[in-house]
Amino acid sequence: MLSSLLGVMMFGSALDVGALAPDFSMPDTDGQSISLSHLVKTGPVILAFFPKAFTPG
């Protein structure tokens, strides 16, 4: 349920299990922009979402 909600919030619709993730860019831990398409060039990528990261406290 939460993964579907996050998919809708981020991409406008939920992704099916096994679907390719859309390309996106975001800052890395050093503040430099990095994209999913760049990371995939170096090997497999695991996307993980942590609901607690989106809550206060």
SEMAR-738726 format. One line per 2 residues: number of its first residue (from 1); their letters; for each residue x, y, z of C-alpha. Coordinates in steps of 0.1 Angstrom, whole numbers. Layout:
<sites>
NUM> a> X,Y,Z ~ ...
</sites>
This chain:
<sites>
1> ml> 0,0,0 ~ 27,25,10
3> ss> 48,17,-21 ~ 18,23,-43
5> ll> 11,56,-26 ~ 47,67,-30
7> gv> 46,57,-67 ~ 15,78,-72
9> mm> 29,108,-54 ~ 63,107,-72
11> fg> 54,95,-107 ~ 16,101,-111
13> sa> 7,64,-111 ~ 18,33,-93
15> ld> 44,10,-109 ~ 38,-26,-113
17> vg> 61,-52,-96 ~ 91,-58,-119
19> al> 85,-25,-139 ~ 115,-4,-148
21> ap> 119,26,-126 ~ 116,60,-144
23> df> 149,80,-145 ~ 153,106,-118
25> sm> 180,128,-104 ~ 187,138,-68
27> pd> 216,150,-46 ~ 240,125,-33
29> td> 255,127,2 ~ 280,153,-10
31> gq> 253,175,-26 ~ 262,165,-62
33> si> 234,157,-85 ~ 233,120,-96
35> sl> 207,102,-118 ~ 194,67,-118
37> sh> 205,63,-154 ~ 241,71,-144
39> lv> 241,46,-115 ~ 227,18,-137
41> kt> 257,22,-160 ~ 280,9,-132
43> gp> 259,-21,-123 ~ 226,-32,-107
45> vi> 209,-6,-85 ~ 185,-13,-55
47> la> 160,14,-47 ~ 148,13,-11
49> ff> 122,36,5 ~ 121,41,42
51> pk> 87,54,54 ~ 102,66,87
53> af> 124,90,68 ~ 93,109,58
55> tp> 80,114,93 ~ 91,139,120
57> g> 112,129,149
</sites>
